[in-house]
Amino acid sequence: MRVFVEFLVEWLASKYGILVLAVTSAGSILVAVVNQIRLRQQKVLSCRVRINSALGFDPPDAGSVLVLRKEDGTLIKDAWMAVVRVKNVGRSAIADTDYVEAALPTLRFPGRKIMSVDVTESTPHALQNVFKKQKTKLAVDDNLITLPPVNLNCGDQYKLVVVLSDLTSGQDHPIEVDGQMKDNGKITTDADVRRFRRTTIAGGAVAILLVGALAVALLFTYGRPAVPRPGTLVCVPGVLTVEGSSAFGLITTKLAGSYQAYCSDSTINVSTQGSLEGLSHLRDASEPERARRLALSDGIAGAQDFPALVPRPLAVVPYSVVANLNVPVDTLSLDQLRMIFTGQVSRWSEITGNPADIAEIRVVGRTSQSGSRRTLEKYVLGTPAAHGSQADSTSDSCRDRRQGRANARTIVCEQGSTDDVLKKVEQIDYAIGYADAPDAIQKPGVKQLKIDGRGATLKDIHAGYPFWTVEYVYSYGPLPASGSLATSFVDYLSSPEGRNTTASFQYHPCVRNDGTPEELCGTSR
């Protein structure tokens, strides 16, 4: 997580990060403004039910004194009263042309019959006179009132007082409101409309956050005082490509970013897909490209395969055997590791001797291009007489044997990077793999297994822990003394700042803080 945060901060401070923040901030602000404009232009007619209740009498015998009758004298049985306020609650005037003629606003009273309807308490008062005109009269039909297309300015309103006769006594009767308005208008039963849409609020919040991040990024990039350049660093303009070890990739990426911060005319591109891939690309580079390339390797490269490449040691790289949290062991012997990674055993019971540990062992290894795999094969799986080999891949998923390998003894899969190995080991029950110790430490979903009781610490390495190597940076031929970006960057990797960064990632620089060499780096390992 720390590495990710540092990378994110560096990226946000880059010109690409600032550009993305600026574009995203502008987009969020535009969305919020457009939403608010659309809200202000929306025409909203509210049909708010204020009263909807039966007319009971108290005391009970009052009904013999007070009765409700229609104009023709007919008795209104089980009388109800409903009061509905109709109001323009939007921020734009509603014209008669804003109503959908085929879907005018309606009030339906299911289970009841309309006895009388009156328009009262209009604002402005003259609005009541509108309903006397033939074109804008209320249309009443049994249990349905159709509202006419009346012009309403913002805040204009009127009330309908409706007397009804209950046809199904003893039941509750909700009032149904329906109808449509043109364009983005709407008919609602709410008392008012929100001043801000939820999308506007959300968009505004996002915009504020993004603008804040942009301000911080700009301040971080352009407002901070210039970082004093280390006295030993000589900036050389140009473009440099660094490829190779994934184990040392994060360190190199961070230091490349720091170098470019000091030296704005320099560009260093880092790609870490595997030690052998980086070495091969450097060896096969065209003559003009050779001076603009470096390769990172976990362990010394074979002189026969790469005779023209020249190494410089950088740090001691400790590795760990990593296991899923369900694996029933915390330490393994060298012999047990050899049996597991060479495919001689298939179940954990063969390691623990406990018949209950019947789960299958799932080996998650690296491809043949990996320096981590070469280190495992040479110093863990190997014997004094010969090097052992990781078992051939039998699975693509790391869970099940692939088609055609159903009879394979052990499930073995290969991954292209350290991060891929750690993810698989974390996700797959009873899986086991290997990774550089600093990356393994930062993965809480896996555990590091000891080898013969020793862990991946510098003290235990000196005491005999076998799973480690030296990280080298390779150039094509000797580096020139000066005037080369490759020389300047390699010197920076070994500088006090480079060593401190390396140590912060839990690797062990080949030169200690007191300037003395780490003897492990002199072993040609």
Secondary structure as UniProt FT lines:
FT   HELIX           2..13
FT   HELIX           15..41
FT   STRAND          44..54
FT   HELIX           60..64
FT   TURN            71..72
FT   STRAND          79..88
FT   HELIX           96..98
FT   HELIX           101..103
FT   STRAND          106..108
FT   TURN            110..111
FT   STRAND          112..123
FT   TURN            125..126
FT   HELIX           127..130
FT   TURN            131..132
FT   TURN            135..136
FT   STRAND          139..141
FT   TURN            142..143
FT   STRAND          144..146
FT   TURN            154..155
FT   STRAND          157..166
FT   TURN            169..170
FT   STRAND          176..178
FT   TURN            183..184
FT   STRAND          186..188
FT   HELIX           198..218
FT   HELIX           219..223
FT   TURN            231..232
FT   STRAND          238..244
FT   TURN            247..248
FT   HELIX           249..262
FT   TURN            264..265
FT   STRAND          266..271
FT   HELIX           275..283
FT   HELIX           287..290
FT   TURN            291..292
FT   STRAND          293..298
FT   TURN            303..305
FT   TURN            307..308
FT   STRAND          309..324
FT   TURN            325..326
FT   STRAND          331..332
FT   HELIX           334..341
FT   TURN            342..343
FT   HELIX           349..352
FT   TURN            355..356
FT   STRAND          362..366
FT   TURN            368..369
FT   HELIX           371..379
FT   TURN            403..404
FT   TURN            406..407
FT   STRAND          411..415
FT   HELIX           418..427
FT   TURN            429..430
FT   STRAND          431..436
FT   HELIX           437..441
FT   TURN            444..445
FT   STRAND          446..451
FT   TURN            452..453
FT   HELIX           458..463
FT   STRAND          468..476
FT   HELIX           485..493
FT   HELIX           496..504
FT   TURN            505..506
FT   STRAND          508..509
FT   TURN            513..514
FT   HELIX           519..522
//
